[in-house]
Amino acid sequence: MRTLLVTLVVALLVMSGSTLKCNRCINKGCYNTVETCAFGNNACISALFTRYPFNYFRRCSTMTECLLLSRTPGINAVCCHTDRCN
C-alpha cells in the first residue's frame, strides 16, 4: 500500500512539472509569445478565420474546443499537443 502511495505522489509531481506551453498570438502585428497552459488546457490551437473579418489566433486550448473549432465552417483550426507546436 505504501509503495502505491509513493508511486502516485511521484507520478503527480512528474505530471505537474510537464505543463504544456503554446505560442500565444492574436490578429495583426502578432508576435509569438509563449504561454504556459492552465490546468485542463491540453492542446495548442492555431486558428484562421477564412471569412470576414479574417482574424487569427494561437493559444492554449482544450482538445475538445480545438476539435469543435476545426469542424466549424469558416475556421481553419489546427490542434496539437506538444510544446510550441502551434
N, C-alpha and C positions, 0 to 999 in steps of 0.2 A: 504494500500500500504506500509506504514511504517513497519507494522508487518511482511509482507512478506520479505521485505529487511533485517530486523533484523534476521529473521529465516534463510535466505540464508547465511548471514555472519556467524552466529553461526555454521551452518552446514559445511561451508568451514573450519572454524577453527578446528572443531572436526575431519574432514577428514584429514586435514594436519597434525594433531598430531598422526595419526594412520598409519604411514608408515610401510610397510611390511619389515621384517627382515628375511634374509635367511642365511644358512650356506654357506660359500664360501671355495672352496677346489678344487685343480687341481692335478691330477695324483698321482704318488708315494710320500710317505712321507707327505701325506696330513694331515694337522692339520685344524680342523674346526674353522675358524674364522667367526665372524658374520658380515654380510654386510647389510647396510641399503639400500634398493632398491630405485633407482631413480624413478622419476615420470614416469608413464607409464608401469613400470615393476610390474605386478600384480600377479606374481606367483613365486614360488621357483621350481627349477628343480634339479633333481639328474639323471645323465645320465651315462650309462656304454656302452662303445663301445665293442661289442662282437666279433669283427673281428680285425685282426692286424691293428694297434699297441696296441689294448686293453687298451685304456685310460679311464678315468672317470673324471667327474667334478660335482660340486654342486655350484649353484649360483642363483642370481636373473634372471628372465626371463619375457617375456610376455607369457600369456597363449597360444596365437597363436603360438609362436615359440616352446613352450614346446610340444604342441599337434602335431605339424608338426614333431618334432624330435621323438616323441613316435610312430609315424607311419612309420618311416624310417627303412628299413631293416638294421640289423647290429647294431642298437642302442636300448638299453632298457632305456627309459626315463620315469620318474615318475614326475607328475606335482601336486603341491598342493598350497594352498593359505592362510596358517596360519603361524605365526611366527615360524621360525626354523623347519619347517615340513620336510625339506629335509635332 
